């Protein structure tokens, strides 16, 4: 016997293909959402009850609208068929069926239940999505980047401000953290001595150097109020630096737990920025390697599409040591190789969640070594093939700018400015010659008329 199994929000309806209802199982009132969710568990009481009802009816084949957890649970005991147009073919209205099965007394009660159930389902989905680890990592890495910006701006402002009083200190203390620790002491340069700066744990030579420079400083005087403000700003910046270090450790720990393969290939911070740019780890796993390669370079990409210039070779991946330390002509090859390995690692992390062996890292390292051994290609300006190849991708720096023409099918045709001007000139010359010829012919006809009229009067 073949039946249609309808999975509704209030219960399960067993419907014959001849458009008659055979049986129904109503969920408990007030616990519809929870019991509907229990159907995902094959060992739940509701699933056992459904199996018993189907066996009593001697069901051999079950038709479902779509592939769900019910199809997986019932496939071991019954033949399953998926037909997403079955309700249209049989002209079935689920709301009417729920009322006919006495799930609800009135249509208003049914609509109220559906609204409440939809709100409950949305709340549950939002709660589930908000607890994902990759969203926590996205917020952490964005906060880390903002902290980096704040710390860099604060350090530069403090150096500039304290430099009005003691400009020589920046040339002696090169470490920014040590400089901020010095300014947090709130010392006037005239009060700088070995005891006051012993907290900084500097070397003896550097301490003597600072004292000598403070004695011969060319900076201006400063008030105690200004020193207090600089000291407070320095203390706040030091606490932000500590927070930043703590946040970076948190990102590394969470990335090694969530995406160990991406972390081993691209690094924890770069991997977290890629996940943040994609939106989630699962979205990153769905992206092709060509998209991963230019993530973070969207402005340059659309500018290249608009102006016809060369497209970007890398985005966030430029922060990788192997890319930004490589020569310019090698960066594109390394970025493409790195993006392909990241794409594989992201899919493993998203769908398996297991740390792979070092095969990906080994193959990546071998490929990068091969790229670094390549010789730099030498192009001659007289080489016509090279010029043609470059001109097909975009204009050279010393070439004239190019104009675009869009056909009605959306294809782009590039034409140089000289050709464009020559075409425009030729059209203008044609039009001008036509008007000149027309004027000459008119003048000639007019002169003919005058000459004829003059002959007539003479005669």
N, C-alpha and C positions, 0 to 999 in steps of 0.2 A: 504494500500500500504506500502510495506517495502522497505526502502532505506538505503544506507550506507552514513553516514555523515563523511566527512574527514576534520579535523581541521588542516590547513596548516599555514605556517608563513605569507603568503600573502593574505589569504582569506579562505572562507568555500566553500567546493565543495559537492554538493548533487549528489550521484552516485547511479544508479540503480543496483540491484543485478544481472541483466543481462548484466552488464559491459557496461553501457551507462551513460553518464553524463546528468543529468536532469536540474540542475541549479547551479549557483555559485554566491557567494557574495564576491566582491573584497573589501579589506580594502583600505582606502585612501592612495594614494601614499605619501610616506615620513612619514606617521604616522601608519605604519603597526604594529610596536611593541606596541604602546600605545593602539590602538584599539583592538589588540589581548588580551591585558591585561584587557581591559574594559569588555570582555566577562565574566569575573569572577563576575561582578556585574549583578544580574538578572534584575535590573531595568534600565540598560543602553539602549541607542537607538538601538545599534546593536543587542542586545538580542530581543528587541521588533520587529525589522525588521525580524529577523530569525524566530520568532514565526509566524509572518504574512505570510511569504513565505511557511512555512511548512503547515499551515492550508489551504492556497490556493491550494496546491497540494494534499490535502486530505491524508496526511501522518498519518498512524496509528501506525507504528512500526519503530524505528530508531536503526540501528546497529552502534556501535562505536568501535574503536580499543582498547581503554582503558577507565577506569573510571576517568573522569576529572570533572571540574566545569560545563562543558556543560551537562554531564549526570545528575548532580544534578539540574541544572536549567530547563532542559526539562522533567524531570521525572514526574513533576506535570501535564503535558498536554499530554505526549506521552508515549508509552511503549518503554522501553530502553532495548537493548540487548548488552552485551559486548562480543566481539570476537576478540582476539588479533591476530588471524591468518587469518582474513578475506582478507587482502590485498594479502597475499600469495596464498590463494585459488582462488581469482579472477585475480591474476597476474597483479596487479595494480602498476604502477610507478607514484609516486606523482609528480615528476619533469615533466614528460610528460603531466600529467593531467593539471598542472598549465600553461604549454605552450598552451595546447589545449583550455583552458578557457580564453586565451588572457590576462593572468595576466602580462606576459612579452612578449616583441617582439622577443628577441633572447635568446638562452641558456646562452650566456655569461652574459647578463643582469640578468638572474635568479641566476646564480652562484655568481655574485657580490653582489646581494641583500642578499642571504643566508649567505655569509661571514660577511657582515655588521651587519645583524640582530643577528648572533651568538655572535659577539663581544659586541654588545649592551646588549644582554641578560646576558652575562658573567659579564660585568661591573655592571649591576643592581644587580645580585646575590651577587657579592663581596661586593657591597655597603650595601646591606641588612644584610649580615652576619657580616660585620664589625661594624654595629651599635647595635649589640646585647649586652645586659647588662652583660651577663655572661662572655663574652670575656673581658669586662672592669674589671670585678672582678678578672679574671684569671691574668691579667697583674698587678693589684693592689696587690694581695696576693703574687705573685712572687717577686715584688719589695719590699714588706714588709719583706719577708724572707731575701732578699739580704741586706736590711738596718740593720736587726738584726745582720747579720754576720759582716757587716762593723763596727757597733757600738761596738760590743763585742771585735773585734780585736783592734779597736782604743783605747778603754778603757784599755785593758791589756797592750798595748804598752806604753800608757801615764803613767800608774802606774809604769811600769818597768823603764821608762826613768826618771821620777821625783823621783822614789825611790832611784836612785843613789845619790841624794842630800838630800832627806828627807825620809828615809825608814820607819820611825816610823809612818808616817801619815796614811798608809794603815791599821795599826792596830787600829787606833783611829776612822777614818771615814770609816765606813763599807759600806755606801751607795755609789754606783758607781757614781750616778749623782752628789751628793754632792762633791765627790772627784774631778770630772771633773770641777765643778764650782770653786773649790778651786784653781786648777792648772791654770784655765783660768785667774786668777788674776795676774799671773806672779810674784809671791812673792818669794823672797829669804827667807830661813827659819830664817835668822837673823832679817828680817823685819816683822816677823809675830807678830801682836799685836791685841788687841781687836778692834781697829778702822778699821784696814785693812780688817778683816774678818767678820765685822758686816753685810756685804751684804749677807752673807750666811745664816743668821738668825738661827744660831746654839744655843743650850742651853748654859747657863753659865758654867756648869761643863765641857761640851765638849770643850768649847773655852779655858778654863784654862788648860785643859788636853793637847790640841794641843800646846799651848804656852810653857808649861813645857817640852813637848817632843821635840819641836823645839830648846829649850835652851840646852838640853842634847843630841842632835842628834849625831849619829855616822857617818852620811853620809859625802860625800866629798863636796868640793866647786863646784860651778857652775857659768858659765859666764852669762852675761845679754843676749847675743845672743841666748844661749840655752834656757833660760827662755822665750824669745819672741816666739821662735818656738813652745815650749810646750804650751804656751798660745794660739797661733793661732790654733794649732791642737785641743785644748780643746774647743775653741769657735766653730770650725767647727763641732765637735762631738756633742756639745749641740744643734746646729741648726739641725743636723741630727736626734737627739732624738726627737725634737719637730716635725719634718716632719714625723717621724715614728708614733708618737702618733696621728697626724692628719690623716695619712693614715689608721691607725687602726680604727679610728672612721668612716672614709669613707667606709671601708669594712663592718663594722657592719651595717651601715645604708643601704647600697646597698643589703646586704644579707637578711636583714629583709624585704626588698621590693621585691626582686626576689624570694627568697626561705625561707619564714618564718617558714615553718614546719621543714626544715633541721636545721635552726638556733636554733630553740627551743629544738631540740633533741640533736644535736651534738655540737652546738656552732657555732658562725659566722666564726671564723678562721678555724676550722676543716672542716666545710662545704665548705668553699671557697677552701681549699686545695684539698678536694675530687673532686670538680668540675674541678679544674685545672688539676688534674691527669687524670680524665676521658676525658677531652677535652671540655665539655659543660654540661649544666644542662640536656639537652635531652639525651645525651650519658650516663650520670650517671643514669638517670631514666631507661635506657634499661638494665643496668647491674644487674645480680643477686646478692643477698646478700652475697654469698660466695666470689664473686670477690671484692665487696666493702670492705669486712672484711680485705683483704690482699693488698688493694691498697697502694702502697708505699713500699711494701716488695718484689718487683719483684726479686731482687738479691738473697734474702734468699730462695724464692720459687724455682727458677731454680737451685740453689745450692742443695736444697733438692732433686729435681728430678734427678740431676746428680749423687750425692753421696749416695742417699738412706737414708739420715738423716731425722730428724723430720721436717715437713713443718712449716712455720711461723704461728702463731696464730693471728697476727694483724699487721697492717702497720701504716698508718697515725692515725688510731683510738687509738693507744697507748697514744696519747697526751690527750685523754679524761680523766677527773679526776677520773671517776669510774673505769677505767682500770688500769692506772699506779699507783693508790693508792691501788689496790687490791693485794692480794697474788698471786704468780705465777700460782698456780693451779686453780685459779678462773678467770684468765684473758681471757682465751680462751672462756669460757662460756659467760662472759659479752660482749666480742667483737662480738661473734656470735649473741647475742640478740640485741645489738646496731646496727649491720649491717642490720639486718632484718627490724628494725624500720626505719632506714635511707632509705632503698630501697622503703618502702611504702611512706615515706614523700617526696622523690625525685619525685616519679610518680605523687603525688598530686600537687606538685609545678610546675612540667613541663607541665601537661596536664589540670589542673584545675586552678591553680594560686590563690587558696583560702586558707586562714588560717583555719585549722581544729580546732575542739575543743580539749580539753586536754586529749582525750582518749588514744592517742599514748604515750604521756608522762607518763600518769598514769600507763598504762600497762607495760611500760619499767621500771618505778621505782619499781613496784611490783615484776617484774621478777628479777631485780637486788637484791632486798631485800631477795628474796627466795634463790638466789645463795649465798649471803653472809652468810645466816644461815646454809648452808650445812657444814657438818663436813669434815675435810681434810681426804681423803682416806689413809689408812695405808697399805702399801705393804711390804711383807716380801720377803727377797731374796730367801728363800727356797720355796716360792710359785711358782710351776712350771707353772701354768696357766699364772701368771703375766709375767714370763720370756718369755714364748712362745708368749704372746701377744706383748711384747716389741720387741722381735726378729723379728716378722713378719713385724713390721713397720720400724725397723732400728736397728742398733747395739747399745748396751749399751756402756757407756764410757770405762768400763774396758774390753769389748770384743775386739776381734781382728778385724781389718778392713775387710770389705766385698768386694768381687769382683762381677762384673756384667757380665752377659752373655746375649746377645740379640739374640732372635730367629729370623727367617726370617719373622715372622708375627709381629714383633715389641714388643713382650711381654718381660718383664724383669724378669730374674730369678736370685735370689741372692744366693750366696753360700759362706760359711765362708772360711777364708783363710786356716784353718786346713784341711777342706775337699778338697779344691783346691790343697793343697800341697800333701795330701795323694793320690789323683787321679794322680797327676803328678808323684809321687814317684812310684806308682804301674805300671804306663805305662813305666817308665824308667826301673824298675826292670824286667818287662816282656821283654822289648827289650834287656836288658842286658843278661838275661838268654837265650834268643833265640840266641844271638850272641855267647855266651859262648858254648852253645850246638853245634852250627855250627862249631866253632873252634875245639872243642874236636873231633867231627866226622871227620873233615878234617885231623886232626893230626892222628887219629886212622887209617884212610884209607891209609895215607901216610906211617905209620909204617908198615902196612900190605904189601904194595907194596915192601918196602925195604926188609922185611923179606922173601918174595917170591923170589925176585931177588937174595938174598944171598943163598937161598937153591939151586936155579938153577945153580949158579956158582960152588958150592961145588960138586954138582952131576956131 
